[in-house]
């Protein structure tokens, strides 16, 4: 039978106290919403793969027209309608132009219009919705009734009318036509966020110390809507790209020799039975980008709002 030494017990207790005190005094690992969101996004494999594929597509449309050995505007009828080969991996079109290069060039226009149009939509919607939600009362009611009045305007017909009014179709007129009545949903989303955020304690504290309304709105409220807006970018992007593709497909888009994915699909429509790959290739590119954007948006939504994931798991 072993004898308990009171001195040893006391020394062990002292060592445990010292270790506990050291642990208690250790610095706590700092974190933030964006760091946590980054780690949660990385855990979503589908979203990560989609983001990588999306980035690869963007690199392709930016870099390939620069390093391509083929001139995307040079016409050579002797090379027309060539099937995909090692020399022309995607074949050639009716003018003998390399489709791999033309698709990259068209992707620049389509993705560019998509991103610029989306940011214009967010800019207008964020400004309108934040003012409406923050001021509230009769101002908010009047602004929302105006929004309801124009909400019934048809999207694509109104875009077609806008293009006809301009009379010239180029990158910027396409952006204006696709965004002129597309910011309404963004305004509603931002308004809802501002209404919920302006009741928080930090807003009351800012008011108590005498902060002006524009400082409260710009410094405290609008930055806290960025999480929702980042998700909205990838939700709205496919709609803008599809809108551009539709307008180009019916002949109201970018004029030749410039190209977009919609105009490339329109070129293949007339020869679909004999040369189907000409319409299939830009259509696959559009579908590829839209799927990637949707998966990224879903991953960002889960990453920036953990409650969404908890609801799904429940």
N, C-alpha and C positions, 0 to 999 in steps of 0.2 A: 504494500500500500504506500503510495507516494505521499510525501509531506508537502503541503502548500506553503510556499515562502511568501509572506505578506509583502516583502520588499520587491520581489520579482513581479507580483501582481500589480503593485503600484507603478513600477517602471513601465510595464506593458500598457497600462491605462494612460500614462503620460504620453507615450509614443503615439497611441491612437488619437489622443487629443491634439497632438501636434500635427499629425497627418490631416485630421479633419479640419483643423484651422487653416492649414495650407490650401486644402481644396476649397474651403469656403472663401478664401481670399483670392483665388485664381480669377483671372479675367474671364468674363463670360463671352463666348463667341458671338460677335456682332453679325447681324443679318439684316436683310431688307426685303421688301416685297419683290423687287426685281431679281435678287439673287435666288430667293425661294422659287420664284416663277421659272427661272432658268433651269434649276435642278428638276423641277416637276416636268418641264417641257422635255428635258433630256430623257426622262423616264418613259415618255410616250414614244415608242419606237416608230409607229406609223407616221407621227408628225415629224420626227427627226429625218426619216427617209424622204418624206415629201419635201422637207426644207432643202435637203441636199439635192434632190432632183430638180427642184425649182431653181436653185442657185446654178446648177449645171446648165439648165436651159438659158438662163440669163447670160452666163458666160459664153455660151455657144452663139447667141444672137449678137453679142457685142464683138467677139473676137474673130469668128469665122469669116465674115465678109472682108476683114482686113487681111487675113493670111490666105484666103482662097486663091487658087491659081486662075480662077475664071472670073471674067468681067460679068457682073449680073445684068448688065444692060446691052451686052454685045449680041447681035442677032446673027445666027448661022443656021439657015433652014436645012442644011445638009445634016445637022445634028438633031433635028426635031424628033421628039417622041422616042428617044432612046430609052430602052429598059434599064433598070438599075444594074450597074456594073461597078467594078473596082474603080474605074475612072470617074464615073458619075454614080455615087452610091444611092442616090434617090432618082436617078434618071434625068431626063431633060424635058422642057415644056415645048409648046408648039413653035417657039422661036429658036429652039436649040440652046436655051440657057440652062445652066446647071441648077437643078432644083434644090440641092443642098444649100447652095449659096443664096438662092432666091427665098427659100424658107427662112433662113437666118435674117436676111434683109427685111422680109415681111414681119418677122418676130420683133425686130427693133421698133417698127411702127406700132404694131398691135400692143406690145407690152408697154411701150412708151405712152401711148394714148391711155391704156388701162391705168397706169400709175399716176400720170398727171391728172387724168379725169377723177380718179379716186381722191387724190389730195385736194383738188378743187371742191369736190363734194363735201369732204370733211371740213375744209376751211369755212365754206359758207354755212354749212349745218352747225358747226361748232359756234360760230359767231352769233347766228340767229337764235339757236337753241339756248345758249348760255345767257344771253340778254333776257330772253323770254322767261326762263326758269328763275333767274336771280331776282328780277324786278317783281314778278308775280302780279297778282291783282288784276286790274283792268287792262294793263299793258299786256300781260301774259294772255289774257282772254282774247284781246283783239288780235294779237300776233298768231295765236293758234287758230282763230276763226279764219284768218287770211290763209293760213297753211291748209286748212280743210277745204277752202274754196278752190285752191289750185291743185289739191291732191288728186282730184278726179281727172286731171289732164292726162291723156294717153301718152305713154312714154315715147315709143318709137314713132308714131305719127307726128308728134310734136317735134321730135328730132329731125324728121324728114322736112317738115315745114321750115324749121330753122335753117337747114342747109340750103333750101330753095331761096330763102330770104337773103342769105349771104351771097348766093350765086357762085361762089368759089369754094371748092372742097380741098382743104389741106389739113395739116396736123391740127392746127389751132381751131379751125372752124368745126372739125370733128369733136374736139374736146368740149367746145361750147355747146354743140348740139346734144351731146350725150350727158351733159351735166346740168343743163338749164332747168330741168324739173326733177333731177335725181337726188337733190340734197334734202328733200323733205323728210325722209326717214332718218337721216343723220341728225337733223334738227330735233326731231322728236326724242331720239335716244339721248342726246346731250341734255335736252331740257329735263328729262326724267332724272338723269344723274345729278344735275345741278340742284333740283328740288330736294332730293334726298340728302345731298351733302351739305346744303346751306344750313341745316338744322343742327350740325355737329358743334361740339363745344369749342373747337378751335376757331370756328367762324364767329361765334359769340364773343370769344376773347378778343379777336381782331377788331370787332366792332367796339368793344368796351375800351380799347386803347386808342380809338379814334381813327382807325384805318378807313380810307375812302373806299367806296363801293367798287371802283375799278381795280383797286389794289387787291381787295378781297377776292374778286372774281379772277383776276389774272394770276395772283400769287398763290392762292389757297384752293380755289375750286377747280379751275380748268386743268391744272396739272394732275389732279386726282381723277380726271376722266380719261387719262391717257390709256389706261389698261383696256377700257371698253373700246376706245378708238383704234388701238392696235389690232384688236380682233376684227373690228369693222372694216379695216383696210382690206384684209384678205377675204372678207365676206362680200365686199362690194366690187373688188377687182374682177372676178369672173363675169359679173353682170355688165361691166363697162366693156370688157373684151368681147363678150358675146354681142353686145349692141353694135360695136364697130364692125364685127364680122358680118352681122346681118345686113347692115347698111351697105357694106362693100359687096356682099353677095348679090344684092339686088341692083348693083350698079351705081350706088350713090356714095361710094366710099372714095378712098385715095385713088387719084387718077394715074394711069400708066404714064411713064414706065416705072413709077414708084409702085411699091407692092405692100400689101398687108396680108395676113392670113386669110381674111375674108375675100380679098380680091383674087388671091391665088386659088381659093376654092371656087370662085365664080368663073375663073378661066377654065377650070376642069369640068364645070357643069355641062358645057356644050359637047365635050368629048368623053363623057363619062363611060359610055358603053365600050368604046374602043380603047381608051387609055385611062382606066379607073384610078390609077395611082396618083394622077395629077390632082384630083379632088380629095382623095383619101389622106394624102400626106399632110396638107394644112389642117384638115379636119382632126386628124390624130393629134397634131401639135396643139390645137385649141383645147381638145379634151384633156390632154396631158397636163396643160397648165391649170385648167379649171379644177381638176382632181387634186393636184398638188396644193393649190390655194385653199381648197375646202378642208383638206387634212390639216394644213398648217393652222387655219382658223380654229378648227376643233381642238387642236393641241394647245393653242394659245388661250382659248377659253377655259380649258381645264387648268392650265398653269396659273392663270391670273385670278381665277375664282375657284379655290379648292372646294367650295361647297357644291359645285357642279359635279365634281368627281365623287364626292360623298353620296350625293343623291343617286348617281348611276350605280355605285356599288351596293347601296341599300336596296 
